[in-house]
Amino acid sequence: GRLEAVTQQMGYHPQYLDSFLKMQHYLMHMDGPLPFDCRHYIAIMAAARHQCRYLVNLHVLQFLRAGGDPQWLRGLDFIPPKLRNLNEINKILAHRPWLITKEHIEKLLKISEWSWSLAELVHAVVLLAHCHALASFVFGCGCEQDEGMRARGLLKPLSPGNQCFCEATAGTCCSQELLRINRKRSLDSCMELDSVREHMQQIHVETEGREEMRLLQQDREEGEGQEVEVAERCSHPPGGLSPLADNNGEVTGATNLACYMQDPDFGYQDFARRDEDQTQVFRAQDYSWEDHGFSLVNRLYSDIGHLLDEKFRMVDGLQSSAMAKRQGCEPSVFKRGIWNYIHCMFGIRYDDYNYAEVNHLLERMLKVYIKTVTCYPEKTNPEMFDRFWKQFKHSEKVHVNLLILEARMQAELLYALQAITQYMI
């Protein structure tokens, strides 16, 4: 039930890991507008949109440890209407954040028995964006695939000596000893990853060219087959608990993620195919994190803005000279190309950027990988991380996945916070 594999990967960049853990701990465990059990249930709803069993299993356990009602784990039909009403913006933010409007915000905040406060809604929005983006990282670095290989393992309660991911920081900062341990675990995991990769290569016999063509076809068709599969899983037995329990009553993991979703067919759609009359390009000069989003979120959910801002700045400041050199450009140019490409897929444009640079900086298969992990991470297969970036070191691949995580999270926050701002105005 721990996110140990995630901290192993992030441990390649210990300064970022420290910043991430502080934000994660504050979001899930410190004082805030939302009750603790609701925080973990919202995380379950967010992770389920991308079929991320890894995160769902973790938060099912944390939900129960926080005193959550086990009946809620039967699915959305068994939770309070107030939480269920969050499903619409969860769905939109996860797949097409440009569709969120002030009307969605007004519907949640309108005066009724189940209305949200502004502070509660901002907390929920940060949780949703955080878990959607973290699901991209989990799939992108292979943590979800590793979870699948251990799927029958029990999610037992943690002993005092085994800190969970959220508790790995003592209030404000994770210790240097934790960072040292995580760096060591990261190095040790390389040996394990090598054996896993050898095993997967024996199982997957498709040629490299056929695999690339298949991924490109998935990109174009937007995963119709995957959506059909999700729809079929939606017909779960009524009243059946989602988490399995063994004879001793211990949680063994969620078996039916569809019970935490409505409208499973709703997925990412290329922004270029939007209805021009309804959706306009989001211009970063008109509403930015630095000038608008930061102050709003920090005012309504005290201090979270500072922690988010530190995380955004930390990923931007990570060393990437060797990675950029392989691509034949300056580090800042390469990182900005990835960041702006991700934002472009969500309809966010920068007037001062020449988007022709993206095609020059990012080779075709790298773009396929980034788009897959960003827009439909559940389609990432176990070989993609290893195959498409043969010239990159493992730590550099993790670095790019951190850029995906943060760029995606900021994109979702910008759309949601802009809608809240428009509602307030």
Order of alpha helices (4+ residues) and beta strands (2+ residues): alpha-alpha-alpha-alpha-alpha-alpha-alpha-alpha-alpha-alpha-alpha-alpha-beta-beta-beta-alpha-alpha-alpha-alpha-beta-alpha-alpha-alpha-alpha
